[in-house]
Amino acid sequence: MTVPTTDPSTTATCGSLRVDGATLHYEVRGRGPLLLLIPGGTGGAAAFDGIVDDLAEEYTVVTYDPRGLARSPLDDPDAAQHVAEHADDALRLLELLSPGEPARAAQVFGSSSGAIVALHLLAAHPDRVARVVAHEPPVVEVLPDAADHRALIARVRATLRTEGLMPAMTVFAAGLRGDGDSVSPRPQDEDDEAAAPAQDDAPTLPPGAAARAERTKAGLPYFVGRIVPAFMSYAPDLRLLEKRSDRLVLAGGEDSRGELPHRSVAFLAERLGAELRHFPGGHVGLTTHPAGFGEALRGALRR
């Protein structure tokens, strides 16, 4: 069931979609071929604020809050999370907004954990996907040192259980960088849109940005506790992805070479015999370099 409304502040048509175990909030902008944007981290649909309006000049752009985050509540707040289930959510959105025959297959972009969802969507439902652009999916199971990264996930979970959220984020951020340093995570270190704790002397944010920051911060326990362990344990089906590699564009950040998500996508490209494109910025170039990132994405979609 959908409940369409119009948000005058964004010129987006907003709706909700019931899926198994959750209700998804989604937003639609623009006209043209369908482009589904799958966010990573805890940013939700707002993660694409810096690029969505430009993309909407050429595409019908769909953004959404993944199940369990922001405005997409779970029926069971404690439910375990699975990549396949999140990919099925994306499929349900495509079926809702682009019904009919495979000729109306959509283009899909995913970032970080959202890129893992996009990879599974391509492998499992190729008839609905014309092209996937996957930016730094942390598919660490493809790496030859995958056991080390399983140990990282175990440390993050143990730290979250025994010491709390921010110490767990510190371990996670250091693991993503690959340096093992025990330093406090900066916002750009945390997977996509994870926010650092507020400080008394922090500048006052505009109401819209403040609300987004609060949603981002509120999603951290769910992201670190359930999304990170489930998604970074996911092993993509390389055989199916190789068969569909003509519809797959893999991308890394110019500034994140050597970091774990970049290592993962670079090794995946090597395994599939695919080109690795580079987008401006690092793992969160979508946030730090929106203009250049958006232009690189448009180029990848037109490939």
Phi, psi and omega in degrees: 000136179245151178231083185286139173218171178243130177262106185294338181284341182236357186054029178260145168270121185253149178206173175233145182229124175283126174234174182297110175089004183197169171236121184266134170268130179225160181224141182234133178223152169083188180217152180122197180300148183285132177231116179261126179253121182252115184280159171252180178059219182245011187287333183064202182304327183294344178300337184260012183305326184284345184233346192293322183294320177295318179296327182291348174288341184239337186230159162276106190261127178247123173239159181200162172268119178300157182307135178090352182243145172051248187261019179240078186288150172275147172296319177247105184301340182260009185296139173294154183246148183220140179302316183300322180292319177294323177293325176295325174300315179298319177299317180299322177294318178297318180294326178289315191262347176220065184289163173109203190287163181302341179300340180260027178301150187258163167266147186225134171239136175226143178242133175056239179298330175294330177290328175297317177300316181297321178298316180294322178300316178295318182292320188269332186223061185295337181290342181261358188235120177277322179202144174239130170250117184246114181260111174050055171293124181280065181275071189294343179293345177278346186280149178294337178256037183303327182299325178296324184279333170297322177294323176300313180300319178296322179293320179298314181296317180294320179294319177299319183289321188261333186239340178111182191294304187293321172301322177295321177296324178298314178297317182295314181297317178296322178294322177296320178289333181081016183253347178071006181293144175261079180236158178293136182289136170275160180305322182285347176281331185281149190300106180062259193256019180291135188255146175284159181296147181292148178242153184298327183264012180292145179296150178287129181269152171301155185307316181296316180292323179296318179295320178296318180297321179293319178297319181297312181296320182296332182277353185299313181301318178296316182297309183290322185281329186234322181287311182303308181297320183288316186282322181281357171263359185282132177251112181293153179278096185295327180297313180291321180294324178296321178297332185248020186294341177290346178251012184241127174245122180256137185222148174230170179273140177303326188259007184244017178302134181093342177280160190301312179297323178292318177302319182296311183289327178294318179291323176299316178300318179297316181297325182270356184066034185251156174288143172253114177273157179239132179257156179299150177081192180256220182298330180248037177301333176304324180271319187275334182227059189299320183295309180293324179295316179298320179294319178296322178295316178301319177297320179292323180291332180271359187307000000 
